């Protein structure tokens, strides 16, 4: 292990320990804030999404030099599902600024059926109206394992991890402007509910959500949803890329560029990602007060 990596890991651990009780309060606050959002698909009230998680907890060092913060930024990632299928991924995060903290909400639509518009406090526009993400076929890949038993599901899990490793991702650094590689987390952060999918007679049989993180810490930057779809021609794999970052992003499959998203602060892209500043300078005392009944 390189010395730089050891130093980064020590900074993450020491930063988490230094915050002590405050870190646990932040964890509670992230879940509390995530629970204040309610997503729906359709207007009949039958498509309310269910919040899952947190599915991923992270600590990041990538903004310390950029914002001159004294401690790491951190956050939790959640998934909102309908009938077992992941529809929205997002999270709540914060970073220390002066004597207080900035708190953000970030959401990304995952599939072609987007949630209804939702209002989110932000200085970049109040209404998030995602258009939905077009899922793409993955070329020249093994046929998905058939069946709904445990062995078939385990085999598809192995296949999806292998498919995820065929992808690479990059971002443009907010501090230097240079393009940097992102790292794929080796395990999926979320697995679709096979029983719920079957009960809903869904055309989706299975699926996993993967995350690419920054090289400094584990700050999530790019999401990769891989799903197994039932078609008239048999089972096929599909994927959908997504963002959890301000920065410009690229996704490649076997070295070939397949997706590009511009810097969010300069261009909102296709509108399937939103980032909202909810608290500009909030103290830990105010955070605790907000969570009180």
C-alpha positions as CSV (number, residue, x, y, z in Angstrom):
1,X,0.0,0.0,0.0
2,X,1.4,3.4,-1.0
3,X,2.3,6.0,1.7
4,X,-0.1,8.5,0.2
5,X,-2.9,6.0,0.6
6,X,-2.0,5.2,4.2
7,X,-1.9,8.9,5.0
8,X,-5.4,9.4,3.4
9,X,-6.8,6.5,5.3
10,X,-5.3,7.9,8.6
11,X,-6.8,11.3,7.9
12,X,-10.3,9.7,7.3
13,X,-10.1,7.7,10.5
14,X,-8.7,10.5,12.6
15,X,-11.3,12.9,11.3
16,X,-14.1,10.5,12.1
17,X,-12.7,10.0,15.6
18,X,-12.1,13.7,16.2
19,X,-15.8,14.5,15.6
20,X,-16.9,11.8,18.1
21,X,-20.4,12.3,19.2
22,X,-21.0,14.9,16.5
23,X,-20.4,12.2,13.8
24,X,-23.2,10.1,15.3
25,X,-25.4,13.2,15.4
26,X,-24.7,13.8,11.7
27,X,-25.6,10.2,10.8
28,X,-28.9,10.7,12.6
29,X,-29.4,14.0,10.8
30,X,-28.7,12.5,7.3
31,X,-31.4,9.9,7.8
32,X,-33.8,12.4,9.3
33,X,-33.4,14.8,6.3
34,X,-33.6,12.0,3.8
35,X,-36.9,10.9,5.4
36,X,-38.4,14.4,4.8
37,X,-38.5,13.7,1.0
38,X,-41.4,11.8,-0.6
39,X,-41.1,10.7,-4.2
40,X,-44.0,9.4,-6.3
41,X,-44.4,7.9,-9.8
42,X,-47.7,8.9,-11.3
43,X,-50.4,11.1,-9.7
44,X,-52.8,8.5,-8.4
45,X,-51.0,8.0,-5.0
46,X,-50.3,4.4,-5.8
47,X,-46.7,4.9,-6.8
48,X,-45.1,6.3,-3.6
49,X,-41.5,5.2,-3.4
50,X,-40.0,3.5,-0.3
51,X,-36.8,4.8,1.2
52,X,-34.1,2.1,1.7
53,X,-30.9,2.6,3.6
54,X,-28.6,4.2,4.2
55,X,-27.0,1.9,1.6
56,X,-23.6,3.6,1.6
57,X,-21.8,5.7,4.2
58,X,-18.8,7.8,3.1
59,X,-16.1,10.2,4.2
60,X,-14.4,12.5,1.7
61,X,-11.2,14.5,1.6
62,X,-11.6,15.9,-1.9
63,X,-13.0,19.3,-0.8
64,X,-10.6,20.1,2.1
65,X,-8.1,21.9,0.0
66,X,-10.8,23.5,-2.3
67,X,-12.9,24.8,0.6
68,X,-10.2,25.0,3.3
69,X,-12.2,22.8,5.7
70,X,-10.7,21.6,8.9
71,X,-12.4,18.1,8.8
72,X,-13.6,15.7,6.2
73,X,-16.9,16.1,4.5
74,X,-19.3,13.1,5.0
75,X,-22.7,11.8,4.0
76,X,-25.0,8.8,3.5
77,X,-26.6,7.5,0.3
78,X,-30.2,6.2,0.2
79,X,-32.3,4.4,-2.5
80,X,-36.0,5.0,-3.1
81,X,-37.8,2.0,-4.7
82,X,-41.1,1.0,-6.2
83,X,-42.1,-2.7,-6.4
84,X,-38.5,-3.7,-5.7
85,X,-37.0,-1.6,-8.4
86,X,-34.6,1.3,-7.6
87,X,-36.1,4.5,-9.0
88,X,-34.1,7.3,-7.2
89,X,-30.7,7.3,-5.6
90,X,-29.5,10.2,-3.5
91,X,-28.2,11.4,-0.2
92,X,-27.6,13.9,2.4
93,X,-24.1,15.3,3.0
94,X,-22.4,18.0,4.9
95,X,-19.0,19.7,5.2
96,X,-17.6,22.0,7.9
97,X,-17.4,25.7,6.9
98,X,-16.1,28.0,9.6
99,X,-18.0,27.4,12.9
100,X,-20.9,25.7,11.2
101,X,-21.7,23.2,8.4
102,X,-23.1,23.3,4.9
103,X,-25.7,20.6,4.3
104,X,-26.7,19.4,0.8
105,X,-29.3,17.1,-0.7
106,X,-28.5,15.3,-4.0
107,X,-30.8,13.1,-6.0
108,X,-30.4,11.1,-9.3
109,X,-33.2,9.4,-11.3
110,X,-32.1,5.9,-12.2
111,X,-34.6,4.6,-14.7
112,X,-36.8,5.6,-17.7
113,X,-39.8,6.1,-15.5
114,X,-39.0,9.3,-13.5
115,X,-40.5,10.4,-10.2
116,X,-43.0,13.2,-10.2
117,X,-41.5,16.8,-9.8
118,X,-40.5,17.6,-6.3
119,X,-39.6,20.8,-4.6
120,X,-36.1,21.0,-3.0
121,X,-34.6,24.0,-1.3
122,X,-31.7,25.2,-3.5
123,X,-30.1,28.3,-4.8
124,X,-30.0,26.7,-8.3
125,X,-33.8,26.3,-8.8
126,X,-36.5,25.0,-6.6
127,X,-38.2,22.3,-8.7
128,X,-36.6,19.0,-9.8
129,X,-38.4,17.6,-12.8
130,X,-36.3,14.6,-14.0
131,X,-37.1,13.3,-17.5
132,X,-35.9,9.7,-16.8
133,X,-32.8,7.8,-17.8
134,X,-32.7,5.8,-20.9
135,X,-31.3,2.3,-20.1
136,X,-28.7,1.0,-22.6
137,X,-27.9,-2.5,-23.7
138,X,-24.4,-3.8,-22.8
139,X,-22.8,-5.3,-25.9
140,X,-21.0,-8.6,-26.1
141,X,-21.7,-9.9,-22.6
142,X,-22.6,-13.3,-21.3
143,X,-26.3,-14.2,-21.2
144,X,-27.9,-13.6,-17.7
145,X,-28.3,-16.7,-15.6
146,X,-31.9,-18.0,-15.8
147,X,-34.1,-18.9,-12.8
148,X,-35.4,-17.3,-9.6
149,X,-33.8,-19.7,-7.1
150,X,-30.9,-18.8,-4.8
151,X,-28.3,-20.4,-7.1
152,X,-29.4,-18.4,-10.2
153,X,-29.6,-15.2,-8.2
154,X,-26.1,-15.8,-6.8
155,X,-24.8,-16.4,-10.3
156,X,-26.3,-13.2,-11.6
157,X,-24.8,-11.3,-8.7
158,X,-21.3,-12.6,-9.8
159,X,-22.1,-11.7,-13.4
160,X,-23.2,-8.1,-12.5
161,X,-20.0,-7.5,-10.5
162,X,-18.0,-8.7,-13.5
163,X,-20.0,-6.4,-15.8
164,X,-19.4,-3.4,-13.5
165,X,-15.7,-4.0,-13.7
166,X,-15.9,-3.5,-17.5
167,X,-16.7,0.1,-16.9
168,X,-14.3,2.9,-15.9
169,X,-15.1,6.4,-14.9
170,X,-13.4,9.8,-14.8
171,X,-14.0,13.3,-13.4
172,X,-12.5,16.7,-13.8
173,X,-11.0,17.9,-10.5
174,X,-12.6,20.9,-8.9
175,X,-9.2,22.1,-7.6
176,X,-6.8,21.5,-10.5
177,X,-9.1,21.1,-13.5
178,X,-7.3,17.9,-14.4
179,X,-9.1,14.7,-15.4
180,X,-8.9,12.0,-12.7
181,X,-9.9,8.4,-12.5
182,X,-12.7,7.3,-10.2
183,X,-12.6,4.0,-8.3
184,X,-15.4,1.4,-8.5
185,X,-16.5,0.1,-5.1
186,X,-16.1,-3.7,-5.5
187,X,-19.6,-4.6,-4.2
188,X,-23.0,-3.3,-5.2
189,X,-24.4,-0.9,-2.6
190,X,-28.0,-2.1,-3.4
191,X,-29.6,-5.2,-4.8
192,X,-33.1,-5.1,-6.3
193,X,-35.8,-7.0,-4.4
194,X,-36.4,-10.1,-6.6
195,X,-39.6,-11.1,-4.7
196,X,-41.2,-7.7,-5.1
197,X,-40.3,-7.6,-8.8
198,X,-41.9,-11.0,-9.3
199,X,-45.0,-10.1,-7.4
200,X,-45.4,-6.9,-9.5
201,X,-45.0,-8.9,-12.7
202,X,-42.1,-6.7,-13.7
203,X,-40.1,-7.0,-16.8
204,X,-37.0,-6.6,-14.6
205,X,-35.8,-9.8,-13.1
206,X,-32.8,-8.6,-11.1
207,X,-30.4,-5.7,-10.7
208,X,-27.6,-4.1,-8.7
209,X,-26.5,-0.5,-8.1
210,X,-22.8,0.3,-8.1
211,X,-20.9,3.4,-7.1
212,X,-17.7,5.0,-8.4
213,X,-16.0,7.2,-5.7
214,X,-13.3,9.8,-5.6
215,X,-9.8,8.7,-5.1
216,X,-9.5,10.7,-1.9
217,X,-11.8,9.0,0.6
218,X,-15.1,7.4,-0.5
219,X,-17.1,10.4,-1.7
220,X,-19.6,8.9,-4.3
221,X,-19.4,10.6,-7.7
222,X,-21.0,8.4,-10.3
223,X,-23.7,5.7,-10.1
224,X,-24.0,2.6,-12.3
225,X,-27.3,0.7,-12.4
226,X,-27.2,-2.8,-14.0
227,X,-30.4,-4.6,-14.5
228,X,-31.5,-8.0,-16.0
229,X,-34.5,-7.5,-18.3
230,X,-36.9,-10.1,-19.6
231,X,-37.7,-9.6,-23.4
232,X,-39.3,-11.6,-26.1
233,X,-35.8,-12.7,-27.2
234,X,-34.8,-13.8,-23.7
235,X,-32.9,-12.2,-20.9
236,X,-30.6,-9.3,-21.5
237,X,-28.4,-6.9,-19.5
238,X,-29.1,-3.1,-19.4
239,X,-27.3,-0.3,-17.6
240,X,-27.9,3.3,-16.7
241,X,-25.3,5.8,-15.6
242,X,-26.0,8.6,-13.1
243,X,-24.4,11.4,-11.1
244,X,-23.9,12.3,-7.5
245,X,-21.5,15.1,-8.1
246,X,-21.0,18.7,-9.2
247,X,-18.1,17.8,-11.4
248,X,-17.9,16.9,-15.0
249,X,-18.1,13.1,-15.5
250,X,-17.3,10.5,-18.1
251,X,-18.1,6.8,-18.2
252,X,-16.4,4.3,-20.5
253,X,-17.2,0.7,-21.3
254,X,-14.1,-1.4,-22.3
255,X,-12.3,1.9,-23.0
256,X,-15.0,3.4,-25.2
257,X,-16.7,6.5,-24.0
258,X,-20.4,5.9,-23.5
259,X,-21.6,8.8,-21.4
260,X,-20.6,12.3,-20.5
261,X,-22.2,14.8,-18.1
262,X,-21.0,18.4,-18.0
263,X,-20.2,20.3,-14.8
264,X,-23.5,20.7,-12.9
265,X,-22.9,24.3,-11.8
266,X,-22.3,25.3,-15.5
267,X,-25.0,23.1,-17.1
268,X,-27.7,20.9,-15.6
269,X,-27.2,18.2,-18.2
270,X,-30.4,16.2,-18.9
271,X,-32.0,17.2,-15.6
272,X,-31.9,13.8,-14.0
273,X,-29.5,15.0,-11.2
274,X,-30.1,17.8,-8.7
275,X,-28.0,19.2,-5.9
276,X,-29.6,21.4,-3.2
277,X,-28.0,23.5,-0.5
278,X,-30.4,23.2,2.4
279,X,-28.3,24.7,5.3
280,X,-25.7,27.4,4.6
281,X,-24.2,27.7,8.1
282,X,-25.8,25.4,10.7
283,X,-24.4,24.5,14.1
284,X,-24.5,21.1,15.7
285,X,-26.8,22.6,18.3
286,X,-29.3,23.7,15.6
287,X,-29.0,20.3,13.9
288,X,-30.0,18.6,17.1
289,X,-32.9,21.0,17.7
290,X,-34.2,20.4,14.1
291,X,-34.5,16.6,14.8
292,X,-36.5,17.1,18.0
293,X,-40.2,16.2,17.8
